[in-house]
Amino acid sequence: MVRRTLEGVCAEEGVKRRTLGQSLSALQEEGKIDQRLVDWAAELRVLGNEGAHYTGSQVSPEDARDALHLAQAFLDYMYTFSTQFEEFKKRRANRHQRNA
């Protein structure tokens, strides 16, 4: 589920590469995410592989819970914090223009 969420974010941002890892790298190259988010997403991608394919190991409840929290943080960064920051910058720029 988390892996599909990351794939959906990439698609929504117009990024569709051969692999999810490549798509995440493309988001970074476009300046939409930083290295920490790439690292988080890479760990989520690996965990998603473990959950989706028979590897002989199970995803623990703690890892599943952490994966959901990290996915939420990724979504917050992409769609909430980034938007709020852009609105803040515009408001500040407009205020400075009026006072100039």
Residue, then its C-alpha position, 0 to 999 in steps of 0.5 A: m500500500v505504501r509503495r503504491t502511494l509513492e508511485g501515485v505521488c510520482a505519477e501526480e507529479g508527472v514523473k513516470r520512470r521504469t522503476l520507483g527508485q528512478s522516479l523518486s530520483a527524478l523528483q529529487e532532480e526536479g527539486k521537489i524532494d530532498q535527499r532525506l525524503v529520497d532515503w525515506a522513500a527508498e526504505l519504504r520501497v524496500l519494505g514494500n518489496e518485502g511485503a509484496h514478494y515472497t522473500g522468506s521474511q515478514v514485515s513486522p507490525e512495527d515496520a508496517r506502522d513506521a512505514l505508514h508514518l513515513a508515508q504520511a510525512f512524505l505526503d505532508y511534505m509534498y502536499t501540505f508543507s510545500t504549499q504552505f511554504e510557497e504561500f508564506k513566501k508569496r505573502r512575504a514578497n507581496r508585503h515587501q512590495r507594498n512597503a517598498 
